[in-house]
Amino acid sequence: MRCSVASSLRQVFVLVLFVCVYNVPRFFERDISCVDDVKDSVTSSSPARVHDDDADCHGGVLLDNNAYQIVYENALYCLVVYLGPFSLLVFFNVRLVSELVRSRRRSTAAGAGGGEVASTEDRRERNNITLVRNL
């Protein structure tokens, strides 16, 4: 798989789209309502309507739904926050180790063919540097 600007932009677009779709239900979790309080004005005898900056925020329909709590808050959250990153980490580490093994086999095969090969110590050092850099 080649990395190009077009493929990188496509991957970023898919990631942003996923994040937006995943977080849409959060916008509907709570009901926000602003309440106008009637307070007496100091300068006049008639009551004045004063708008409080603090909105009354309470749980909406989604927060009261048990299925939403189980599926979205628990299962999907666990998949996205824990299992997704962990599976990506395992995937990339397996690919890295397999590439290192393949590289070692190629250098061993080149050494058996009489070509110029770096010393075993040099190859191990390069592989260790690659592992440390990627971790």
ChimeraX commands (.cxc) that place a marker at each C-alpha (Angstrom):
marker #1 position 0.00,0.00,0.00 radius 0.5
marker #1 position 1.47,3.28,-1.07 radius 0.5
marker #1 position 1.10,6.44,0.92 radius 0.5
marker #1 position 0.17,9.43,-1.18 radius 0.5
marker #1 position -1.46,12.76,-0.49 radius 0.5
marker #1 position -4.74,11.57,-2.01 radius 0.5
marker #1 position -4.85,8.40,0.09 radius 0.5
marker #1 position -3.91,10.35,3.23 radius 0.5
marker #1 position -6.69,12.88,2.61 radius 0.5
marker #1 position -9.15,10.06,1.99 radius 0.5
marker #1 position -8.17,8.39,5.27 radius 0.5
marker #1 position -8.48,11.65,7.20 radius 0.5
marker #1 position -11.88,12.30,5.60 radius 0.5
marker #1 position -13.13,8.82,6.58 radius 0.5
marker #1 position -11.83,9.30,10.13 radius 0.5
marker #1 position -13.51,12.72,10.53 radius 0.5
marker #1 position -16.74,11.35,9.09 radius 0.5
marker #1 position -16.65,8.42,11.54 radius 0.5
marker #1 position -16.00,10.74,14.50 radius 0.5
marker #1 position -18.88,13.02,13.52 radius 0.5
marker #1 position -21.33,10.14,13.01 radius 0.5
marker #1 position -20.22,8.49,16.26 radius 0.5
marker #1 position -20.77,11.69,18.27 radius 0.5
marker #1 position -24.15,12.71,16.77 radius 0.5
marker #1 position -26.14,10.99,19.56 radius 0.5
marker #1 position -24.29,13.07,22.17 radius 0.5
marker #1 position -26.02,16.19,20.83 radius 0.5
marker #1 position -29.39,14.65,21.62 radius 0.5
marker #1 position -28.59,13.26,25.07 radius 0.5
marker #1 position -29.73,16.30,26.98 radius 0.5
marker #1 position -32.61,18.71,26.73 radius 0.5
marker #1 position -31.60,22.32,27.25 radius 0.5
marker #1 position -34.26,24.86,28.00 radius 0.5
marker #1 position -33.86,28.48,28.90 radius 0.5
marker #1 position -36.27,29.83,31.47 radius 0.5
marker #1 position -37.06,33.51,31.77 radius 0.5
marker #1 position -37.44,34.55,35.40 radius 0.5
marker #1 position -39.62,37.43,36.39 radius 0.5
marker #1 position -37.72,39.61,38.85 radius 0.5
marker #1 position -38.50,42.97,40.33 radius 0.5
marker #1 position -36.54,45.80,38.85 radius 0.5
marker #1 position -34.93,48.23,41.25 radius 0.5
marker #1 position -35.60,51.30,39.09 radius 0.5
marker #1 position -39.24,50.67,38.27 radius 0.5
marker #1 position -42.18,49.29,40.10 radius 0.5
marker #1 position -43.21,46.97,37.26 radius 0.5
marker #1 position -41.66,43.54,37.05 radius 0.5
marker #1 position -39.01,43.14,34.38 radius 0.5
marker #1 position -38.20,39.96,32.49 radius 0.5
marker #1 position -34.59,38.99,33.07 radius 0.5
marker #1 position -32.97,36.23,31.07 radius 0.5
marker #1 position -30.60,34.11,33.14 radius 0.5
marker #1 position -27.38,33.09,31.45 radius 0.5
marker #1 position -27.59,29.67,33.09 radius 0.5
marker #1 position -29.74,27.31,31.05 radius 0.5
marker #1 position -31.69,24.58,32.75 radius 0.5
marker #1 position -30.09,21.37,31.53 radius 0.5
marker #1 position -31.62,17.98,32.24 radius 0.5
marker #1 position -31.44,14.48,30.83 radius 0.5
marker #1 position -33.22,13.94,27.55 radius 0.5
marker #1 position -34.96,10.98,26.03 radius 0.5
marker #1 position -31.73,9.18,25.15 radius 0.5
marker #1 position -30.31,9.28,28.66 radius 0.5
marker #1 position -33.47,7.67,30.00 radius 0.5
marker #1 position -33.32,4.82,27.45 radius 0.5
marker #1 position -31.68,1.63,28.77 radius 0.5
marker #1 position -30.89,0.30,25.28 radius 0.5
marker #1 position -29.01,3.53,24.47 radius 0.5
marker #1 position -27.06,3.23,27.72 radius 0.5
marker #1 position -26.02,-0.35,27.00 radius 0.5
marker #1 position -25.28,-0.05,23.29 radius 0.5
marker #1 position -23.83,3.44,22.94 radius 0.5
marker #1 position -22.43,4.31,26.34 radius 0.5
marker #1 position -21.00,0.87,27.12 radius 0.5
marker #1 position -20.48,-1.34,24.06 radius 0.5
marker #1 position -19.57,1.23,21.40 radius 0.5
marker #1 position -17.49,3.26,23.83 radius 0.5
marker #1 position -15.52,0.13,24.74 radius 0.5
marker #1 position -14.97,-0.69,21.05 radius 0.5
marker #1 position -13.92,2.80,20.02 radius 0.5
marker #1 position -11.81,3.76,23.02 radius 0.5
marker #1 position -10.21,0.47,24.04 radius 0.5
marker #1 position -10.53,-2.34,21.52 radius 0.5
marker #1 position -10.03,-0.23,18.39 radius 0.5
marker #1 position -6.68,1.29,19.39 radius 0.5
marker #1 position -5.51,-2.00,20.89 radius 0.5
marker #1 position -6.32,-3.95,17.72 radius 0.5
marker #1 position -4.51,-1.32,15.60 radius 0.5
marker #1 position -1.48,-1.58,17.86 radius 0.5
marker #1 position -1.45,-5.38,17.56 radius 0.5
marker #1 position -1.92,-5.19,13.78 radius 0.5
marker #1 position 0.96,-2.76,13.23 radius 0.5
marker #1 position 3.28,-4.64,15.58 radius 0.5
marker #1 position 2.61,-7.93,13.79 radius 0.5
marker #1 position 3.28,-6.25,10.44 radius 0.5
marker #1 position 6.49,-4.72,11.77 radius 0.5
marker #1 position 7.81,-8.00,13.14 radius 0.5
marker #1 position 6.91,-9.87,9.95 radius 0.5
marker #1 position 8.72,-7.25,7.87 radius 0.5
marker #1 position 11.79,-7.55,10.10 radius 0.5
marker #1 position 11.76,-11.34,9.71 radius 0.5
marker #1 position 11.41,-10.96,5.93 radius 0.5
marker #1 position 14.29,-8.48,5.89 radius 0.5
marker #1 position 16.47,-10.87,7.87 radius 0.5
marker #1 position 15.65,-13.71,5.45 radius 0.5
marker #1 position 16.53,-11.54,2.44 radius 0.5
marker #1 position 19.85,-10.52,3.92 radius 0.5
marker #1 position 20.63,-14.13,4.82 radius 0.5
marker #1 position 19.75,-15.27,1.30 radius 0.5
marker #1 position 21.90,-12.52,-0.18 radius 0.5
marker #1 position 24.78,-13.62,2.06 radius 0.5
marker #1 position 24.48,-17.21,0.86 radius 0.5
marker #1 position 24.59,-16.03,-2.77 radius 0.5
marker #1 position 27.97,-14.43,-2.24 radius 0.5
marker #1 position 26.73,-10.82,-2.31 radius 0.5
marker #1 position 28.05,-8.23,0.06 radius 0.5
marker #1 position 26.10,-8.36,3.31 radius 0.5
marker #1 position 26.40,-6.25,6.40 radius 0.5
marker #1 position 27.61,-8.01,9.50 radius 0.5
marker #1 position 25.12,-9.72,11.78 radius 0.5
marker #1 position 25.75,-7.13,14.46 radius 0.5
marker #1 position 24.97,-4.28,12.03 radius 0.5
marker #1 position 21.71,-5.92,10.95 radius 0.5
marker #1 position 20.62,-6.47,14.54 radius 0.5
marker #1 position 21.41,-2.87,15.39 radius 0.5
marker #1 position 19.37,-1.61,12.40 radius 0.5
marker #1 position 16.46,-3.85,13.36 radius 0.5
marker #1 position 16.59,-2.67,16.98 radius 0.5
marker #1 position 16.63,0.95,15.85 radius 0.5
marker #1 position 13.60,0.26,13.64 radius 0.5
marker #1 position 11.73,-1.37,16.52 radius 0.5
marker #1 position 12.52,1.41,18.97 radius 0.5
marker #1 position 11.62,4.11,16.45 radius 0.5
marker #1 position 8.23,2.53,15.75 radius 0.5
marker #1 position 7.34,1.90,19.35 radius 0.5
marker link #1:1,2 radius 0.2
marker link #1:2,3 radius 0.2
marker link #1:3,4 radius 0.2
marker link #1:4,5 radius 0.2
marker link #1:5,6 radius 0.2
marker link #1:6,7 radius 0.2
marker link #1:7,8 radius 0.2
marker link #1:8,9 radius 0.2
marker link #1:9,10 radius 0.2
marker link #1:10,11 radius 0.2
marker link #1:11,12 radius 0.2
marker link #1:12,13 radius 0.2
marker link #1:13,14 radius 0.2
marker link #1:14,15 radius 0.2
marker link #1:15,16 radius 0.2
marker link #1:16,17 radius 0.2
marker link #1:17,18 radius 0.2
marker link #1:18,19 radius 0.2
marker link #1:19,20 radius 0.2
marker link #1:20,21 radius 0.2
marker link #1:21,22 radius 0.2
marker link #1:22,23 radius 0.2
marker link #1:23,24 radius 0.2
marker link #1:24,25 radius 0.2
marker link #1:25,26 radius 0.2
marker link #1:26,27 radius 0.2
marker link #1:27,28 radius 0.2
marker link #1:28,29 radius 0.2
marker link #1:29,30 radius 0.2
marker link #1:30,31 radius 0.2
marker link #1:31,32 radius 0.2
marker link #1:32,33 radius 0.2
marker link #1:33,34 radius 0.2
marker link #1:34,35 radius 0.2
marker link #1:35,36 radius 0.2
marker link #1:36,37 radius 0.2
marker link #1:37,38 radius 0.2
marker link #1:38,39 radius 0.2
marker link #1:39,40 radius 0.2
marker link #1:40,41 radius 0.2
marker link #1:41,42 radius 0.2
marker link #1:42,43 radius 0.2
marker link #1:43,44 radius 0.2
marker link #1:44,45 radius 0.2
marker link #1:45,46 radius 0.2
marker link #1:46,47 radius 0.2
marker link #1:47,48 radius 0.2
marker link #1:48,49 radius 0.2
marker link #1:49,50 radius 0.2
marker link #1:50,51 radius 0.2
marker link #1:51,52 radius 0.2
marker link #1:52,53 radius 0.2
marker link #1:53,54 radius 0.2
marker link #1:54,55 radius 0.2
marker link #1:55,56 radius 0.2
marker link #1:56,57 radius 0.2
marker link #1:57,58 radius 0.2
marker link #1:58,59 radius 0.2
marker link #1:59,60 radius 0.2
marker link #1:60,61 radius 0.2
marker link #1:61,62 radius 0.2
marker link #1:62,63 radius 0.2
marker link #1:63,64 radius 0.2
marker link #1:64,65 radius 0.2
marker link #1:65,66 radius 0.2
marker link #1:66,67 radius 0.2
marker link #1:67,68 radius 0.2
marker link #1:68,69 radius 0.2
marker link #1:69,70 radius 0.2
marker link #1:70,71 radius 0.2
marker link #1:71,72 radius 0.2
marker link #1:72,73 radius 0.2
marker link #1:73,74 radius 0.2
marker link #1:74,75 radius 0.2
marker link #1:75,76 radius 0.2
marker link #1:76,77 radius 0.2
marker link #1:77,78 radius 0.2
marker link #1:78,79 radius 0.2
marker link #1:79,80 radius 0.2
marker link #1:80,81 radius 0.2
marker link #1:81,82 radius 0.2
marker link #1:82,83 radius 0.2
marker link #1:83,84 radius 0.2
marker link #1:84,85 radius 0.2
marker link #1:85,86 radius 0.2
marker link #1:86,87 radius 0.2
marker link #1:87,88 radius 0.2
marker link #1:88,89 radius 0.2
marker link #1:89,90 radius 0.2
marker link #1:90,91 radius 0.2
marker link #1:91,92 radius 0.2
marker link #1:92,93 radius 0.2
marker link #1:93,94 radius 0.2
marker link #1:94,95 radius 0.2
marker link #1:95,96 radius 0.2
marker link #1:96,97 radius 0.2
marker link #1:97,98 radius 0.2
marker link #1:98,99 radius 0.2
marker link #1:99,100 radius 0.2
marker link #1:100,101 radius 0.2
marker link #1:101,102 radius 0.2
marker link #1:102,103 radius 0.2
marker link #1:103,104 radius 0.2
marker link #1:104,105 radius 0.2
marker link #1:105,106 radius 0.2
marker link #1:106,107 radius 0.2
marker link #1:107,108 radius 0.2
marker link #1:108,109 radius 0.2
marker link #1:109,110 radius 0.2
marker link #1:110,111 radius 0.2
marker link #1:111,112 radius 0.2
marker link #1:112,113 radius 0.2
marker link #1:113,114 radius 0.2
marker link #1:114,115 radius 0.2
marker link #1:115,116 radius 0.2
marker link #1:116,117 radius 0.2
marker link #1:117,118 radius 0.2
marker link #1:118,119 radius 0.2
marker link #1:119,120 radius 0.2
marker link #1:120,121 radius 0.2
marker link #1:121,122 radius 0.2
marker link #1:122,123 radius 0.2
marker link #1:123,124 radius 0.2
marker link #1:124,125 radius 0.2
marker link #1:125,126 radius 0.2
marker link #1:126,127 radius 0.2
marker link #1:127,128 radius 0.2
marker link #1:128,129 radius 0.2
marker link #1:129,130 radius 0.2
marker link #1:130,131 radius 0.2
marker link #1:131,132 radius 0.2
marker link #1:132,133 radius 0.2
marker link #1:133,134 radius 0.2
marker link #1:134,135 radius 0.2
view
